[in-house]
Each structure stands twice: as structure tokens, then as C-alpha cells.
Amino acid sequence: MKKAAVLAVIAGAAVLAALLHAPIPQDPSYHLFADARPFAGLPNFWDVFSNLPFLLVGLYGLSRRVKPKSPYTTLCLGVLLVSLGSAYYHYAPSNETLLWDRLPMTVAFMALFSMLLEERVTQRRTLIPLLVVGLASAFYWTWSGDLRPYILVQFLPLILIPVILALYERRYLNNKLILTAFGLYVAAKLLEHYDRQVLMSFPLSGHTLKHLVSGAATLSLVRAVPAKEG
């Protein structure tokens, strides 16, 4: 009970902070990526093409036979759809196309969080409520222009996951691979932040490398779920 109270306090504090914070609009400069080089008539080629790892990881994950089907399968479908939504967005970056990038990302984030909650914290089914919250946060942004719910959906699980790993005993998910994915995700966010600086000293931009590193992170998450024997 005390462990659950720790999670509840952290989640409550994050929600309260989001409510008290002023609305956060989408920065128009977000769509101005460093590498807009075309190739074979495809604009922003490298930022589009670098979504291929998500497609491959999603298909690989769906091909595996695992025991906890629902959150795991939803995670793999979310990763697969990220490849399509992100490629579509980077083909023509705008707030309108960005929605189709963010929707599958919320599916993947919420499926991962649900999988961990059901493995360690609660026996209750959490996938559907979390998916509703995640998808609603993206739609709320398009309706209101306020990013606060989407930011909360994306980053609160990242705060809670290490706490859950520390407080709760492992049943079947591989802690090392989850922590590897966590570290790769942090690296991906740094590459995203230094998009232009990376391109100035490397053939690919920070955002392109972010996709590749994030693909490796999703592979670690998929592999963190053991395959069924036989």
C-alpha cells in the first residue's frame, strides 16, 4: 500500500503542476528541422526514411509469441503505426500532420505503462483507460492548442517507470532491457534538442539519429517481454 501511495503522490503532484501551469502552445519553430534535404523527389528524406526501424520493430514484435498479449500487442501496433504517422508528418511538417505522429506515440507510451503496471503494481486491467487518456491528450491539443495534457501523458510514465522498477519485484519483464530503453530514449531526446548542431558535425541530423536511437529503444522494450517457449 505504501508503494502505491508513493506512485499516487508523484502522479498527483505532476497533475497538479500541469493544472497550475499556464497553457503551453505548440512552438511554430518545432516544424523547422535541420535536415530538409530531398532525395529521389522525396522532401525531408532522411527524417522520413529514418522511421523505418519503427516499422521493422513493430513487425518483429508482432511476430513473437508472448504470454501477456493485450498491452504487448498494443505496444507493437503503436510502434508500427509510429513509423507511418511520423513519416507522414516529416513528409510535410505542420500541426495538422503532427497529430498523426502523436496519436500512435501515445498508444505506444500508454501500452508500455499499462504492461508494467499490470506486471508489478495491480492485477486490474489498465490498458483501455490509459489509451483513452493518451489519445484524448493528443486530440485536446488539436482542439485547444494546449500541450499540457500531452506532455503529462508522455513524461509522467517516464518519471514513474524507474520508481516502479525500484519499488516492485520483477515477475517477467527484463529490468535491464527496460532501463536500456530508458537510457536510449534520453539520448534520443538530447539528439532531438541538438538537431542542427549534430548535422553541422555529422552527415545526419540530430532528429534523424533520434529516430534511429528511438528505434533501438523500442526494440529493447519488445525484447524485455520474454517469448513463450515451444
BELFEN-V417016 format. One line per field, one symbol per residue. psi: psi as a letter, one per 40 degrees, with the letter a starting at -180 (. if undefined). A space follows every 50 residues. Layout:
psi->???
//
This chain:
psi->ddddddddddddddddddddiiihihhdedegidhehihfehifddddde edddddddddddeihidgdddddddddddddddddddddddghiddddde dddddddddddddddddddddieiheddddddddddddddddddeheddd dddddddddddddddddiihddhhdddddddddddddddddddfdddddd eidiidddddddddddddddddeehiiii.
//
